[in-house]
Amino acid sequence: MAISRRTTLALGAAAAASTVFKPYVARAAVPFEQPPLPYAEDALAPQISARTVGLHYGKHHKAYFDKLNELAPGTPYADMTLEEVVKQSKEKGDDAIFNQAGQAWNHIFYWDQFNGGPTEPTTALEEAATRDFGGMTDLQEAIVTEGGKVFGTGWVWLVQDGDKLAVRGYQDAGNPLGDNLKPLLGIDVWEHAYYLDYENRKPDHIKTVLAERVNWTWVGEKLAG
């Protein structure tokens, strides 16, 4: 069958378009994107140095997203929110996915809690801390103590457990989402979070950022929300 000039031109245009747009297809958006750091790298200094933030956010946090985006395509996780991935992978015991998704989510929370800090706690948070710990100072001491108990890598979290505040330590990528607890504050106690600034003095790192970096108003708003 003869091919008309119009058909030939159409086919040529289609082939050209295919060639032009192939790189775009190859750059299709990944399922999960690391949010921008909510402040400059030096904004948390001197309590957390610009060098630590640069390595922590630019290398470690980014790596969790990169690895998650290698593992998630072709799985049901690719169509979930990051929080859903954390919960579902924890429930299913899918450690390979959970470790990456958990750390990706944990660090978003971690950076956000310092934005605009330090600030005073809300009245509701102060009252809850007094009721459950004896006061804000006692609450912070409980977080430092629990963080010191985390062996090796992990996190220490302030959570809302029903009507009460509680402090929980978790290994590795662990967080309260998998236990159906509401996270209010999370301190990273992996060495990459503090070693350049505090060396092996992990409790000093926790105590300092609680007292001088955390936006306690932000924490209190999460309690109320």
C-alpha positions in Angstrom: 0.0 0.0 0.0 1.4 3.4 -1.0 2.1 5.9 1.8 1.0 9.5 1.1 3.3 12.5 1.6 1.1 13.6 4.5 1.5 10.2 6.2 5.2 10.3 5.7 5.5 13.8 7.2 3.3 12.7 10.2 5.4 9.7 10.8 8.6 11.7 10.6 7.2 14.3 13.0 6.2 11.6 15.5 9.7 10.0 15.3 11.3 13.4 15.8 9.0 14.1 18.8 9.9 10.7 20.3 13.6 11.5 20.0 13.1 14.9 21.5 11.1 13.7 24.5 13.0 10.6 25.4 15.3 12.4 27.9 12.2 13.9 29.6 10.7 10.4 30.0 14.0 9.2 31.5 13.8 12.1 34.0 10.3 11.1 35.2 9.6 12.3 38.7 10.6 10.0 41.5 8.0 8.8 44.0 9.5 10.6 47.0 11.4 13.9 47.1 13.5 15.3 49.9 12.0 18.6 51.1 14.3 21.7 51.1 16.0 22.4 54.4 13.8 25.0 56.0 16.7 27.4 56.8 20.3 28.1 55.9 22.9 25.4 56.9 24.4 27.8 59.5 21.1 28.7 61.1 21.4 26.1 63.9 25.0 27.1 64.9 26.7 27.0 67.3 24.6 24.3 68.9 24.6 22.3 65.5 27.3 23.5 63.2 26.9 24.3 59.5 29.3 21.5 58.7 27.1 19.0 60.6 23.9 20.2 59.0 25.5 20.1 55.5 26.6 16.5 56.0 23.5 15.4 57.8 21.0 16.9 55.4 23.0 16.8 52.2 24.5 13.4 52.5 22.7 11.2 55.1 19.2 12.4 54.7 19.5 12.6 50.9 20.8 9.0 50.9 17.7 7.7 52.5 15.5 9.2 49.8 17.8 7.9 47.1 17.7 4.4 48.4 13.9 4.5 49.0 13.5 5.6 45.4 15.5 2.6 44.2 13.4 0.2 46.3 9.9 1.6 45.9 9.1 1.5 42.2 7.1 -1.4 41.1 5.8 -2.0 44.6 2.6 -0.8 46.3 4.7 1.7 48.3 5.2 3.8 45.2 1.6 5.0 45.4 1.7 5.8 49.1 2.6 8.9 51.0 5.8 8.7 52.9 4.0 8.4 56.2 1.9 5.6 54.8 5.0 3.8 53.7 6.5 4.0 57.2 3.4 2.6 58.8 2.7 -0.1 56.2 6.3 -1.3 55.9 6.5 -1.5 59.7 3.3 -3.5 60.0 4.4 -5.9 57.3 8.0 -6.3 58.6 9.5 -5.0 55.4 12.7 -3.8 57.0 14.4 -2.9 53.7 11.7 -0.3 52.9 11.1 0.7 56.5 14.7 1.6 57.3 14.9 4.0 54.4 11.3 5.5 54.7 11.6 5.8 58.4 14.8 7.7 58.3 13.5 9.9 55.4 10.4 10.8 57.5 12.3 11.1 60.8 14.7 13.7 59.4 11.9 15.8 57.9 10.4 16.0 61.4 13.8 16.6 62.9 14.7 19.6 60.7 11.2 21.1 61.1 11.2 21.1 64.9 14.1 23.6 64.9 12.6 26.0 62.5 11.9 29.3 64.3 13.4 28.1 67.6 14.1 28.4 70.4 10.7 29.4 71.7 8.7 28.9 74.9 6.2 26.0 75.2 2.5 26.5 74.7 0.4 26.6 77.9 -1.0 23.2 77.0 2.4 21.6 76.6 3.7 23.2 79.8 0.7 22.0 81.8 1.0 18.5 80.3 4.7 18.4 81.1 4.0 19.4 84.7 1.3 16.8 85.0 3.3 13.9 83.5 6.9 14.8 84.4 6.9 17.6 87.0 7.7 20.4 84.6 9.5 21.3 81.4 12.9 20.9 83.0 12.0 17.4 84.2 10.7 16.6 80.8 13.9 17.6 79.1 15.9 15.6 81.6 13.8 12.5 80.9 14.5 12.9 77.2 18.2 13.2 77.8 18.2 10.1 80.1 16.2 8.0 77.6 18.3 9.2 74.7 21.4 8.1 76.6 19.9 4.6 76.9 19.6 4.1 73.1 22.5 1.8 72.3 24.3 2.6 69.1 22.1 4.2 66.5 18.6 5.5 67.0 16.2 8.2 68.1 14.6 9.5 71.3 11.0 10.8 70.9 8.5 12.8 72.9 5.1 11.3 72.1 1.5 11.7 73.0 0.2 8.4 74.2 -3.6 8.8 74.6 -4.0 11.7 77.0 -0.5 11.6 78.4 3.0 12.6 77.3 5.7 9.9 77.2 9.3 9.5 76.2 10.4 6.6 74.0 13.8 5.5 72.7 14.0 3.6 69.4 16.8 1.8 67.6 17.9 2.7 64.1 15.0 4.1 62.0 12.4 3.6 64.7 9.7 6.1 65.3 6.3 6.4 67.1 4.2 6.0 63.9 4.6 2.3 63.9 3.3 2.1 67.4 0.3 4.4 66.7 1.7 7.1 69.0 1.7 10.8 68.0 5.2 12.2 67.6 5.8 15.6 69.2 9.6 15.9 69.1 12.4 13.6 67.9 16.1 13.9 68.6 18.5 12.0 66.3 21.1 10.1 68.4 23.0 8.6 65.4 26.6 9.7 65.6 26.3 11.6 62.3 23.9 14.0 64.1 26.4 15.2 66.7 29.9 13.7 66.5 31.6 16.6 64.7 30.3 19.0 67.3 30.2 17.0 70.5 32.4 13.9 69.8 31.2 11.2 72.1 29.2 13.5 74.4 25.8 12.4 73.2 23.9 13.6 76.3 25.4 17.0 75.9 24.1 17.2 72.4 20.6 16.2 73.4 20.5 18.6 76.4 21.8 21.5 74.3 19.4 21.2 71.4 16.4 20.8 73.7 17.3 23.9 75.7 18.6 26.1 72.9 17.3 24.9 69.5 13.9 23.3 69.7 10.8 25.4 68.8 8.7 24.3 71.8 5.7 26.4 70.5 5.8 24.1 67.4 5.9 21.0 69.6 3.0 22.4 71.7 0.9 23.0 68.5 1.4 19.4 67.6 0.0 18.4 71.0 -3.0 20.5 70.4 -3.6 19.4 66.8 
